[in-house]
Amino acid sequence: MKTLKEVKVGETVTVVKLHGEGAVKRRIMDMGITKNTDIYVRKVAPLGDPVEVTVRNYELSLRKADAEMIEVKEA
């Protein structure tokens, strides 16, 4: 299992599954990150937090803890 946190800058991946419970999972889904969505990793801050991604043609910053809950596969 690979999570969004492990993806290298410049790679595009597809969401397989969202882990996490209730409000946290709901918030991630509200950002447009749902199953089968492509995510392009634009930038990772020096200490790994936050991760900047492009989802559905808009840019998002995700905390490392949130990125760990998003299971992905190569696009």
N, C-alpha and C positions, 0 to 999 in steps of 0.2 A: 504494500500500500504506500502510495506517495501522496504527500500533502502539498498544498500550495506553498507552504513555507520552504520546501526543499527545491522548488523550481528555480532555475537560473534566470538571470536577467536576459531578456530577448527571446525567451521561449514562450510558445503558446500552448496551453493545455486545455483539456475539456473536463468539466466538473462531472465526477462520477457519483458522489454522495456527500451530503452535509452531515457532519456529526454535531453533537451539542444538543442542548435542551432548550425548550421554551423560548423565552425572550431573545436569547442570543441567536438561536437558529432563525427565528422570525426576522431579526434585524438583518442578518446576512441575506436572507431571501428578499427582503424589502429593498436591498441594494441592487437587486437584479441578478444575484448569483444563485442560480438554480441548476438542477440536473441538466446535463448536455449543453451548458453554456460554455463558450470559449472564453478563456481569460489569457490576456497577454501581459506578461510581467515586464513593466517598464523600468523600474528602478527599485533597489533595495538600499535603505539607509545604512550607513557604516556599521551600526551595531545590530542590523537586521530588523529594526523596528522604526518606522512602519515599512510595509511593502507597497509600492505604487503599482497599480494594475490598470489595464483598460478592459472594461466589460461593457458589451452592448454600445460601443462607440462613446462611452464616457469614462473619465478617469476617477479612480478611487484610491484611497489610502486605507490599508487594512493593518490592524495590529497583528503582531506575530501570533498572539494567542488565537485570534480569529482565523488567520491563515492556516493554522494547524488543524482546524476543524473541517477544512475543505479538502476532501479526497479528490485527486485528479488523475488523469491519464494523458499520455501524449496525444496531441490533437492530430 
